[in-house]
Amino acid sequence: MPGDITQGLSTTTELHGRYWRMEGYPAGCGERVGLMGAGIAQVAAASGHTVVLVDQTEDILAKSKKSIEENLRKMSKKKFAENPKAGDEFVEKTLSSISTCTDAASVAHSTDLVVEAIVENLKVKNELFQRLDKFAAEHTIFASNTSSLQITSIANATTRQDRFAGLHFFNPVPLMKLVEVIKTPMTSQKTFESLVDFSKALGKHAVSFKDTPGFIVNCLLVPYLIEEDIDTAVKSGAGYPMGPFELLDYVGLDTTKFILDGWHEMDAKNPLFQPSTSLNKLVAEKKLGKKTGEGYYKYKRCTASLASGRSFVSVL
């Protein structure tokens, strides 16, 4: 990727003391930016941490912060239904904990934790961490929100393998309680425990798993998503809020294809990792799901809301 590595960034947060940093990536629709990064930033700020959003342009940053504010106001109406004034104070306090910046490296030196959630591309992730590794303090912990790549492969791009781990949130971050904390063979116990404590401080349920592609949830989820004969059955018979086709549209068909292609390359004989003809066709047609207005289903508009009110898991 030519030029500044921040060209591939969207929605970042940072920590200094209690000052956190996350990296996000645009979801493909101009009005739906940095869902994962913005979601992590929101829950970090709402739980008392100071957050800096870092993106390539001020325009994207403004949209990200606006989406956070809209989401906070929706949630506060429910949480503080009997005390609207307290709800307004909660929203304003949370927003005051979030500032913005367009240069990740310029703030890396005062960071205690970096949580990356950019595009699922190993080369791009490695370039980002290699750059930040030069500026971050020695004690700074690096974590990746990847859902499909091995953490070890990313950690090896840095000089701090003992301070590198996986921290996989689920979309929408403000609603989903689960966080997968992934410890590589090089990750120190101190680093692991720090990330577990951070997850709990955000009100999340942290689970630990080994460094294998897909970790726990997506290793089970992706094969289910591409099973084309069960969409109606799981919604009507199993009572799921979404069938696999609708969930794929929310996740992003390009994201799922990237994950599946990577797993197939690693284990071509595994029947669970075989390519999907319909998925490949839609991606080739640039029909990537809800973010582009059409995938397996058609959508009237692209929404910037972080919390749709429906429980679903994203593999972003």
C-alpha positions as CSV (number, residue, x, y, z in Angstrom):
1,M,0.0,0.0,0.0
2,P,1.7,3.2,-1.1
3,G,2.4,6.2,1.1
4,D,1.4,6.5,4.7
5,I,0.0,3.3,6.3
6,T,-2.8,5.4,7.8
7,Q,-4.4,5.3,4.3
8,G,-5.7,1.9,5.3
9,L,-7.0,3.0,8.7
10,S,-10.4,3.9,10.0
11,T,-11.6,4.6,13.5
12,T,-8.7,4.2,16.0
13,T,-8.5,4.6,19.7
14,E,-5.6,4.8,22.1
15,L,-4.7,4.4,25.8
16,H,-2.3,6.4,27.9
17,G,-2.7,5.2,31.5
18,R,-6.4,4.7,31.0
19,Y,-6.1,6.0,27.4
20,W,-7.0,3.4,24.8
21,R,-6.4,3.1,21.1
22,M,-8.2,1.0,18.5
23,E,-7.9,0.8,14.8
24,G,-10.9,0.3,12.5
25,Y,-11.6,-0.1,8.8
26,P,-14.4,1.3,6.6
27,A,-17.1,-1.2,6.0
28,G,-17.4,-0.3,2.3
29,C,-20.3,2.2,2.5
30,G,-19.5,5.9,3.0
31,E,-22.2,6.2,5.6
32,R,-21.2,3.1,7.6
33,V,-17.6,3.7,8.7
34,G,-15.5,1.8,11.2
35,L,-18.2,-0.2,12.9
36,M,-15.8,-2.4,14.9
37,G,-13.3,0.3,15.8
38,A,-16.1,2.8,16.7
39,G,-17.9,0.1,18.7
40,I,-14.8,-0.7,20.8
41,A,-14.1,3.0,21.2
42,Q,-17.6,3.5,22.5
43,V,-17.6,0.8,25.1
44,A,-14.1,1.9,26.2
45,A,-15.2,5.5,26.6
46,A,-18.4,4.5,28.3
47,S,-16.5,2.5,30.9
48,G,-14.3,5.4,31.9
49,H,-11.4,5.2,29.5
50,T,-10.1,8.1,27.5
51,V,-10.2,7.4,23.8
52,V,-8.6,8.9,20.7
53,L,-10.1,8.0,17.3
54,V,-7.5,7.9,14.6
55,D,-8.4,7.8,10.9
56,Q,-7.1,9.0,7.6
57,T,-9.4,12.0,7.2
58,E,-11.3,14.4,9.5
59,D,-14.4,13.6,7.5
60,I,-14.4,9.9,8.4
61,L,-13.6,10.8,12.0
62,A,-16.6,13.1,12.1
63,K,-18.9,10.4,10.7
64,S,-17.5,7.8,13.2
65,K,-18.0,10.1,16.2
66,K,-21.5,11.0,15.0
67,S,-22.5,7.4,14.7
68,I,-21.2,6.8,18.3
69,E,-23.2,9.7,19.5
70,E,-26.4,8.4,17.8
71,N,-25.9,5.0,19.3
72,L,-25.2,6.3,22.8
73,R,-28.4,8.4,22.7
74,K,-30.5,5.4,21.6
75,M,-29.0,3.3,24.4
76,S,-29.3,6.0,27.0
77,K,-33.1,6.3,26.4
78,K,-33.5,2.7,27.4
79,K,-30.9,2.7,30.2
80,F,-32.1,6.0,31.8
81,A,-35.8,5.8,30.8
82,E,-36.8,7.2,34.2
83,N,-34.1,9.8,34.4
84,P,-33.5,11.5,31.0
85,K,-31.1,14.1,32.6
86,A,-28.8,11.3,33.8
87,G,-28.9,9.8,30.3
88,D,-27.9,13.1,28.8
89,E,-25.0,13.4,31.3
90,F,-23.9,9.9,30.5
91,V,-23.8,10.6,26.7
92,E,-21.9,13.9,27.1
93,K,-19.4,12.4,29.6
94,T,-18.7,9.5,27.2
95,L,-18.3,11.7,24.2
96,S,-16.0,14.0,26.1
97,S,-13.7,11.0,26.6
98,I,-13.3,10.6,22.8
99,S,-11.0,12.9,20.8
100,T,-9.7,12.4,17.3
101,C,-6.4,12.3,15.3
102,T,-5.3,11.5,11.8
103,D,-1.8,10.3,12.6
104,A,-1.5,6.9,14.4
105,A,2.3,7.1,14.8
106,S,2.2,10.5,16.5
107,V,0.2,9.2,19.4
108,A,1.7,5.7,19.7
109,H,4.6,6.8,21.9
110,S,2.2,7.5,24.8
111,T,0.0,4.4,24.4
112,D,-0.4,1.5,26.8
113,L,-2.6,-0.6,24.5
114,V,-3.2,-0.7,20.7
115,V,-6.1,-2.8,19.5
116,E,-6.1,-3.1,15.7
117,A,-9.3,-3.8,13.8
118,I,-8.4,-2.9,10.2
119,V,-8.9,-4.8,7.0
120,E,-8.4,-8.6,7.1
121,N,-5.1,-8.5,5.2
122,L,-2.0,-9.9,6.8
123,K,0.4,-7.7,4.8
124,V,-1.5,-4.5,5.7
125,K,-1.7,-5.5,9.4
126,N,2.0,-6.3,9.5
127,E,2.9,-3.0,7.9
128,L,0.8,-1.1,10.5
129,F,2.3,-2.9,13.5
130,Q,5.9,-2.7,12.1
131,R,5.4,1.1,11.9
132,L,3.8,1.5,15.3
133,D,6.3,-0.8,16.9
134,K,9.0,1.9,16.2
135,F,7.1,4.6,18.0
136,A,5.3,2.8,20.8
137,A,6.7,2.6,24.3
138,E,8.4,-0.6,25.4
139,H,5.6,-1.6,27.8
140,T,2.9,-1.0,25.2
141,I,0.7,-4.0,24.5
142,F,-0.4,-4.7,20.9
143,A,-3.6,-6.7,20.2
144,S,-5.4,-7.6,17.0
145,N,-9.2,-7.8,16.5
146,T,-8.7,-10.2,13.5
147,S,-11.2,-12.9,13.2
148,S,-9.5,-15.2,10.6
149,L,-5.7,-14.7,10.7
150,Q,-3.3,-16.3,13.1
151,I,-2.1,-13.9,15.8
152,T,1.4,-15.3,15.7
153,S,1.7,-14.3,12.0
154,I,0.9,-10.7,12.9
155,A,3.0,-10.6,16.1
156,N,6.1,-11.8,14.3
157,A,6.1,-8.5,12.4
158,T,7.0,-6.7,15.7
159,T,9.7,-6.9,18.4
160,R,7.2,-7.4,21.2
161,Q,5.8,-10.9,20.6
162,D,5.5,-11.3,24.4
163,R,3.3,-8.2,24.5
164,F,1.1,-9.2,21.6
165,A,-2.2,-11.1,21.7
166,G,-5.6,-11.4,20.0
167,L,-8.6,-9.5,21.3
168,H,-11.6,-10.4,19.2
169,F,-14.8,-8.4,19.7
170,F,-18.1,-9.2,18.0
171,N,-20.4,-6.8,16.1
172,P,-22.3,-4.8,17.3
173,V,-19.7,-4.3,20.0
174,P,-21.9,-2.4,22.5
175,L,-24.4,-5.3,22.6
176,M,-22.3,-8.4,22.2
177,K,-20.8,-9.6,25.5
178,L,-18.3,-12.1,24.3
179,V,-14.6,-11.3,23.7
180,E,-12.1,-13.9,22.6
181,V,-8.6,-13.4,24.2
182,I,-6.0,-15.3,22.2
183,K,-2.7,-16.1,23.7
184,T,0.1,-17.1,21.3
185,P,3.1,-19.3,22.5
186,M,5.0,-16.1,23.0
187,T,2.4,-14.0,24.8
188,S,3.4,-13.4,28.4
189,Q,1.0,-14.3,31.2
190,K,1.0,-10.6,32.3
191,T,-0.1,-9.5,28.8
192,F,-2.9,-12.1,28.7
193,E,-4.2,-11.2,32.2
194,S,-4.1,-7.5,31.3
195,L,-6.3,-8.1,28.3
196,V,-8.7,-10.2,30.3
197,D,-8.9,-7.5,32.9
198,F,-9.5,-4.9,30.1
199,S,-12.3,-6.9,28.6
200,K,-14.0,-7.3,32.0
201,A,-13.6,-3.5,32.6
202,L,-15.6,-3.0,29.4
203,G,-18.4,-5.3,30.8
204,K,-17.5,-8.1,28.5
205,H,-17.2,-11.9,29.0
206,A,-13.7,-12.9,28.2
207,V,-12.9,-16.4,27.0
208,S,-9.5,-17.8,26.1
209,F,-8.6,-20.0,23.1
210,K,-5.5,-21.1,21.3
211,D,-4.1,-19.4,18.2
212,T,-6.0,-21.2,15.4
213,P,-7.8,-19.6,12.5
214,G,-11.3,-18.6,13.4
215,F,-10.6,-19.1,17.1
216,I,-13.8,-20.5,18.7
217,V,-16.9,-18.7,17.3
218,N,-15.9,-18.2,13.7
219,C,-14.4,-21.7,13.3
220,L,-18.0,-22.8,13.9
221,L,-19.8,-19.9,12.3
222,V,-18.2,-19.6,8.9
223,P,-19.1,-23.2,7.7
224,Y,-22.6,-22.6,9.0
225,L,-22.9,-19.4,7.1
226,I,-22.1,-20.9,3.7
227,E,-24.5,-23.8,4.2
228,E,-27.0,-22.7,1.6
229,D,-29.9,-25.1,2.4
230,I,-30.7,-24.1,6.0
231,D,-31.4,-20.4,5.8
232,T,-35.2,-20.7,6.2
233,A,-34.9,-23.6,8.6
234,V,-32.8,-21.9,11.2
235,K,-35.0,-18.8,11.3
236,S,-38.3,-20.6,11.5
237,G,-37.4,-23.9,13.1
238,A,-34.4,-23.0,15.3
239,G,-35.7,-19.5,16.2
240,Y,-32.5,-17.7,15.2
241,P,-33.1,-13.9,14.6
242,M,-31.2,-14.2,11.3
243,G,-30.6,-17.0,9.0
244,P,-27.1,-17.5,7.4
245,F,-27.8,-15.5,4.3
246,E,-29.0,-12.4,6.2
247,L,-26.1,-12.7,8.6
248,L,-23.7,-13.0,5.8
249,D,-25.1,-9.7,4.4
250,Y,-24.5,-8.0,7.7
251,V,-21.0,-9.4,8.0
252,G,-20.0,-8.5,4.4
253,L,-19.8,-11.1,1.7
254,D,-16.3,-9.9,0.7
255,T,-15.1,-10.4,4.3
256,T,-16.5,-13.9,4.5
257,K,-15.0,-14.8,1.2
258,F,-11.6,-13.5,2.2
259,I,-11.7,-15.7,5.4
260,L,-13.0,-18.8,3.6
261,D,-10.4,-18.5,0.8
262,G,-7.6,-18.2,3.4
263,W,-8.8,-21.2,5.3
264,H,-9.2,-23.2,2.0
265,E,-5.7,-22.3,1.0
266,M,-4.4,-23.7,4.3
267,D,-6.5,-26.8,4.3
268,A,-7.9,-27.5,0.9
269,K,-9.2,-31.0,1.7
270,N,-11.3,-29.8,4.7
271,P,-15.0,-30.1,3.6
272,L,-15.9,-27.2,5.9
273,F,-13.6,-24.8,4.1
274,Q,-14.8,-25.4,0.5
275,P,-15.6,-22.3,-1.7
276,S,-19.2,-21.2,-2.1
277,T,-20.3,-20.7,-5.7
278,S,-23.1,-18.2,-4.8
279,L,-20.8,-16.2,-2.5
280,N,-18.1,-16.0,-5.1
281,K,-20.7,-14.9,-7.7
282,L,-22.1,-12.1,-5.6
283,V,-18.7,-10.8,-4.6
284,A,-17.6,-10.7,-8.3
285,E,-20.8,-8.6,-9.0
286,K,-19.8,-6.2,-6.1
287,K,-22.9,-7.2,-4.2
288,L,-21.3,-7.4,-0.8
289,G,-24.3,-7.3,1.5
290,K,-26.0,-4.6,3.5
291,K,-23.1,-2.2,3.2
292,T,-23.5,-2.0,-0.6
293,G,-27.3,-2.2,-0.6
294,E,-27.5,-5.7,-2.0
295,G,-26.1,-9.2,-1.3
296,Y,-28.3,-12.3,-0.8
297,Y,-31.0,-9.7,0.0
298,K,-31.7,-6.2,-1.2
299,Y,-31.7,-3.2,1.2
300,K,-33.2,0.2,0.9
301,R,-30.3,2.1,2.3
302,C,-27.0,1.8,4.1
303,T,-27.3,2.5,7.8
304,A,-24.7,4.0,10.1
305,S,-26.3,2.6,13.2
306,L,-23.9,0.5,15.4
307,A,-26.8,-1.2,17.2
308,S,-29.6,-2.4,15.0
309,G,-31.4,-4.0,18.0
310,R,-30.8,-7.5,16.6
311,S,-28.3,-9.9,18.0
312,F,-25.9,-11.1,15.4
313,V,-22.2,-12.0,15.2
314,S,-19.9,-10.4,12.8
315,V,-16.7,-12.0,11.5
316,L,-15.1,-8.6,10.8
